[in-house]
Amino acid sequence: MAARPRIRALLGGALAAGVAVIGAMAMIPDANAAASTLGAAAAQSGRYFGTAIAASRLGDSAYTTIAAREFNMVTAENEMKPDATEPQRGQFNFSSGDQIYNWATQRGMKVRGHTLAWHSQQPSWWGGISGSSLRQAMIDHINGVMAHYKGKLAYWDVVNEAYNEDGSRRNSNLQQTGNDWIEVAFRTARNADPSVKLCYNDYNIENWSYAKTQGVYRMIQDFKSRGVPIDCVGLQTHFTGGSSLPSNFQTTLSSFAALGVDVALTEVDVTNASTTQYAGLTQACMNVSRCVGITVWGVRDQDSWRSSENPLLFSGSNKKAAYTSVLNALNAAGPTTSPTGGGTQSPTPTTSPTSGGGGGAGRIVGAQSGRCVDVPNASQTNGTRVQLYDCNGQSNQQWTYTSSKQLQIYGSRCLDAAGSGNGAAVQIYSCNGQTNQQWNVNSNGTITGVQSGRCLDVWGTGNGQQIQIYDCNGQANQRFSLS
Ligand code: G3I
């Protein structure tokens, strides 16, 4: 099996493969283990720890060594923004964005899309249009970019920085197309890719008593009350350029979360990497169950957009004191603070089933392919073999991990091994409680059959590739994430 040429070998322990938590699924904690990287430490409570990555630095091995070791979520710093992805109307360019996407996913990391609609870093041709023409250009842009990354990303920052400091809307060219531009962007995004979580992202919204925070809060509240699709709020958390950690940061996070959205710290940097501020912002996230993860805005100080403030966790290849303060806060977080989704786990513990099968349904995404485990043509016929297919959020890709270790679909069918030997087919069948329908979802990304002890495995990466069981070999074609 290891000799199969199509399989990319694992690159060692740095590749902390992820198994995302399904719905409200709890995890079995590895209580005595203090993880030694940021990603693994965050994963202990079901969260992620990410970084912004610049495509131009991927040739720098000192940079990539740290990034591959420490993080399990990646945001493209500039490469998925409108100016990069649609430089001319209708002509999309994903070369740099894909470079980052491929680098990250080849290492088992997830990717956050940033950003679709923003007043800054617009393509120059947006400057020459306005009104309904610009509105249509925004919609077409969202559709074009999201189609390319459909089913592949964990989050999208759909709209970025749309508010003024006083809590009013920023008077951008997008705002001038009509006050409903933000909800139109979110509705367009949901239709374009129902599988990805849709976020609003902004800076200076960390202080609960600040007018801008309240303005954004009211928008999210309004969206939730009217059914405008929105899943998350990104608090950029730039404690640089004069701003600093507010004492009520946790209140802000929990207040947003109480509206029914996930929250995340999306672009963290802190002037001179204050250890107390880094520890405090990390702790605030750990204390809020729906705070799903933290992303720092660059790897080393020299990579920062504000490098003169030395605001990041690494100086050259050296871990700074702030790194240790963050790592300790992540390691101290108990498993009871597990968020509801978007996280990855460390290799040791296994994911425990939801009690009574009441957990949310989620997709099973192949680490090598980025595609979902899918029942062809939404068939409910016993014996239908499951395959890989582009993730589409539909019911034939929605699996629930039950308390009896079944991976259930349509409420009545279970993922079923048609045998226990290498190459045995994996199909759907009426749930019957037998061990060929029981699966261990392991935090190294594998899913093993209780009867066979073998791993879910797929020979290729394309649409229609059939799933089988095979001897576990640690390779990417046997790693899946449940999200
Ligand atoms: O790549 C060109 C280079 O060819 C050229 O010679 C050079 C000349 O100035 O510019 C280079 O592009 C720069 C690019 O970063 C890549 O380094 C742009 O000028 C510069 O404007 C751009 O800055 C980015 C900034 O967003 C633009 O608004 C920063 O890298 C990026 O870190 C920053 O990220 C933003 C988030 O997207 C949103 N939140 C705030 C955050 C910090 O400003």
Boltz pocket constraint, residues with backbone or C-beta under 6 A from the ligand:
constraints:
  - pocket:
      binder: B
      contacts: [[A, 77], [A, 78], [A, 120], [A, 121], [A, 160], [A, 203], [A, 236], [A, 267], [A, 305]]
      max_distance: 6.0
